[in-house]
Amino acid sequence: MTRALPRAAAALTLVFAVSAAFASTPGGATTVPADHTATVHRAAAVRPAAPGSVGYDIVDTAGGVHPFGAAVSYGNLLGRTLSAPILGIAQTVTKKGYWLVGSDGGIFSFGDAKFYGSTGALHLNKRIVDIASTPTGKGYWLVARDGGIFAFGDAKFYGSTGAIHLNQPIVGMEASPAGDGYWLVAADGGIFGFGNAPFRGSTGALHLVQPIVGMARTPSGDAGYWLVANDGGLFGFGTASFAGSLAGHPIPGGQVVGITAVAG
């Protein structure tokens, strides 16, 4: 049985948190102190890489991969002619590789990432916007702009927003640690949870400078996740900590389109 988190519920939770208190901190970060805490990072930041730290890779439309914290780059598509822009990234279970996905559903594998199928040869009603790996690393999901789900390998279907009227299009996806559910995120930061993916907060009730383009959960479990905007700004929920961002930096491959997390 699947469950979809109504947008209204997400908005009500965050509206309460925002009305409770807003605390501005140096460097452009804003913290909303509540049960579903959101730390908003807009300022430019360096890339710390302490041993054992958390990290994440941010990907741009040209297939450039930008590592922060403990994350490592295993290759990119910069300089290659692409038939469609890159719109998503997902780490392998070993964290020694990743997949990039194009808007046509074409898959590009790096490191120890293996190919399990694509929508590159299919006619799509809406473009593909992201990819998420199963916990075994033997499959992945692709999600389309309307929230339609395409499952490959050992990935299972837990529901979609394909039949739901959306205020904003779906732009990203992340799987729960056990692979028994997943989150979808819309351009306004609204979160839709399916299966056993718990709600940790959203930006659905905030005014965003730039739209959300992707999400990644914390490597340690489902206690938090990041949302990333197309200028590289980071929004952390639950236990998701800040390891750097591209906000304020030039992005060689165009705009940011996705994020994937690793643990050092």
Secondary structure, 3 states (H helix, E strand, C coil): CCCCCCHHHHHHHHHHHHHHCCEECCCCEEEECCCCCEEEECCCCCCCCCCCCEEEEEEECCCCEEEECCCCCCCCCCCCCCCCCEEEEEECCCCCEEEEEECCCCEEEEECCCCCCCCCCCCCCCCEEEEEECCCCCEEEEEECCCCEEEEECCCCCCCCCCCCCCCCEEEEEECCCCCEEEEEECCCCEEEEECCCCCCCCCCCCCCCCEEEEEECCCCCCEEEEEECCCCEEEEECCCCCCCCCCCCCCCCCEEEEEEEEC
